[in-house]
Amino acid sequence: MKFFILLGDGMADLPISELKKKTPLGYAHKPNMDKLATKSFCGMVKTIPDGMEPGSGPANMAVMGYDPGEFYTGRSPLEAVSLGLDVKSDDMVYRCNLVSLTLAHGAPYESAKMLDYSSGEITTEESRQLIQSIEERLGKEGMHFFPGRSYRHCLVWKNGPAELSLTPPHDISGKPIATHLPKGDRADDILEMMKISEEVLRDHPVNVARREKGLHTADSIWLWGQGTKPALPLFEEQYGLRGAMISAVDLLFGLGRCSGLEPVEVPGATGNLHTNFSGKATAAISMFESGYDYVYLHVEAPDECGHQGDTKGKVAAIESIDQLILAPVLGYLERNQQLNGEDYHVMVLPDHPTPISIRTHADTPVPFMLYKSEERIHEKAIPMYSEEAAATTGVFIESGPKLFKLFIDKE
């Protein structure tokens, strides 16, 4: 038996006027998803537990079968694990974004607006140089900055403060930062680091070059998402299956490493719309051919488009997922079944909605479809895959782990 989860990050949405009052899922041309929906078990699932942030960390953890209420300790430590950092039990880890701010010359830091939470999707090579400069200025014993990918980096702070209110920068795109600055234990220390970083980065050669090209500059670090290292039960020990994680973001690689899934990096996988969709499909097929039983394939592009308010981009991302990932992987699984008699399960879903209208995450239920080759056609099938169609089945799964057990046949 082979098991394949295709997770379109932030793929769910609300109806949009320019899409004829359809959601991106409802509007996109996605024949492979729609065909699969006609013979799948479909409905809505609640991936975010009550009272928990609607983030990709707890949502993906839930879809992977782990209860976020029991195991989720924050997004940043998962990213640190992905980077291979030796995180200790007394370390507090923070996500350290490089962000673009609109800040008039000589104006106080607090007067800025959040122009771009990703610094124009700055390259990993450029950001590495910037984080090195931040580490040289702000790093000290017990506190160090580590480069990640693109705009996503980490601060590891021994016995760092946890009782803090830190706002994800993608939640305040285009908004003044004044009311979203750090609050709580040692908030002044964190704000001071952010202010100093603006001084360090202002005339950095990387930013000078980006400014000359008309690109967004990385104007400041932005700290958020604090947490400690989680302890997840190993997937193979729980289910007796060899699994792999395919993604382009550290958060998912961290979840994979903590649960014992083999991390698979795909050349050209960027975490945005201009990613190597086909390469991810090829990687999934390769892992199955290598003897792996389970592949979790995560695509960040719909979420990034949602945060950027890019309606056309989100539709394009969904269509690429359908045509360049789902189609070839399904084709492989079907051929393998015909040749070797091996059944397979495929589940397609988002982790959470990232509505274009609000440009951030929501905690509402998301549509799923679960196909089991041995069942052929399910009574809860729908004519096409969308939020509206999935809701018509009346199926509501209370949690990601419960849905995962149905997927893995462990209910």
Secondary structure, DSSP 8 states (H G I E B T S, - for coil): -EEEEEEETTBB---BGGGTTB-HHHHS--HHHHHHHTTSEEEEE--S-TTS---HHHHHHHHTT--HHHH---HHHHHHHHTT----TTEEEEEEEEEEEE--TT--GGG-EEEETTTTT--HHHHHHHHHHHHHHH-BTTEEEEEEETTEEEEEEET---SEE---GGGGTTSBSGGGS-EETTHHHHHHHHHHHHHHHHT-HHHHHHHHTT-----EEEEEEEE-------HHHHHS--EEEEESSHHHHHHHHHHT-EEEE-TT--SSSSS-HHHHHHHHHHHHHTT-SEEEEEE-HHHHHHHTT-HHHHHHHHHHIIIIIIHHHHHHHHHHHHHH---EEEEEE-SSB--TTTTS---S-EEEEEEETTT-S-TT--SS-SHHHHHTT--EES-HHHHHHHHHT--
